[in-house]
Amino acid sequence: MPSVLGLMERREARARQELESWTEVLEQAQAEVDAARERVERARVGREELVSVLAEESAVDTPVSVLSGGEVAAAGGPNGSGPVHGGRPPVWRPGIGEEVLSGVYREVFAAVVAASGPVNGVELTRAVGREAEIKNEVEKIRHRANVLEKRGWLLRAEDGRFTPAPGAVARDASPASAERLRPGASTA
């Protein structure tokens, strides 16, 4: 029968080998993290330089914005008329429609337009096909609606419900565009 002391020494040796193995893995992972940080820093500096150069060369009335992916676009899209993908929506003014909105902003706006009355964050979250039971999803959609409200696309009542701003919806507009964005809606 092996001695208890011998068993404990073997257990300690195995634990030490395991520790050394994990330490090696951790050191490799730390080296990868350091390399990734360096790449992020180089990309950030490059993006800032690009924005600076483009801002110097852009027209006075065409502000340059940096989008979430790091790409640069003039406000309102590359030619001033299309959506700015990933960017914040422009301030609403007469003559522009929902086509300048992109992504979730367009979906949120279309859902409010399609609604039969004022809608809250949970209703909007469901309307754009997100899980309203997940609080974070509701907050993301509510945040988008708040941005649209601050930029003149939506109105927010005291109870927090949203409606389209009077001028932001064309008189002959129909909620068809909102139906197109709803999950399960036919795109005939």
DAKA-V687082 format. One record per residue. N is the residue number from 1. PSI is psi in whole degrees, -180 to 180 (* if undefined). Layout:
# DAKA-V687082
((N PSI) (N PSI))
This chain:
# DAKA-V687082
((1 132) (2 152) (3 152) (4 -39) (5 -41) (6 -40) (7 -43) (8 -37) (9 -41) (10 -40) (11 -42) (12 -40) (13 -43) (14 -42) (15 -39) (16 -42) (17 -42) (18 -42) (19 -45) (20 -40) (21 -47) (22 -34) (23 -40) (24 -44) (25 -43) (26 -41) (27 -40) (28 -44) (29 -41) (30 -37) (31 -40) (32 -42) (33 -44) (34 -42) (35 -42) (36 -41) (37 -41) (38 -42) (39 -41) (40 -44) (41 -43) (42 -42) (43 -40) (44 -45) (45 -43) (46 -43) (47 -45) (48 -39) (49 -44) (50 -45) (51 -42) (52 -46) (53 -46) (54 -36) (55 -37) (56 -34) (57 -13) (58 158) (59 155) (60 -39) (61 9) (62 86) (63 147) (64 136) (65 150) (66 124) (67 171) (68 -33) (69 -1) (70 -8) (71 159) (72 138) (73 153) (74 154) (75 135) (76 8) (77 174) (78 -35) (79 9) (80 -2) (81 -26) (82 177) (83 152) (84 102) (85 125) (86 -11) (87 173) (88 152) (89 152) (90 162) (91 133) (92 140) (93 157) (94 139) (95 -12) (96 147) (97 -174) (98 -14) (99 -19) (100 -12) (101 149) (102 159) (103 -133) (104 -31) (105 -43) (106 -42) (107 -44) (108 -47) (109 -46) (110 -37) (111 -39) (112 -41) (113 -41) (114 -20) (115 150) (116 -8) (117 -168) (118 143) (119 148) (120 -179) (121 -40) (122 -44) (123 -41) (124 -41) (125 -45) (126 -40) (127 -31) (128 8) (129 20) (130 166) (131 109) (132 -12) (133 -17) (134 112) (135 -39) (136 -39) (137 -43) (138 -42) (139 -36) (140 -46) (141 -41) (142 -39) (143 -45) (144 -42) (145 -39) (146 -39) (147 -45) (148 -35) (149 -44) (150 -24) (151 11) (152 6) (153 -33) (154 161) (155 144) (156 126) (157 169) (158 -29) (159 3) (160 2) (161 152) (162 145) (163 159) (164 144) (165 143) (166 -44) (167 -17) (168 -16) (169 124) (170 150) (171 -37) (172 10) (173 146) (174 162) (175 17) (176 -38) (177 -33) (178 -39) (179 -36) (180 -31) (181 -15) (182 141) (183 138) (184 -7) (185 141) (186 148) (187 50) (188 *))
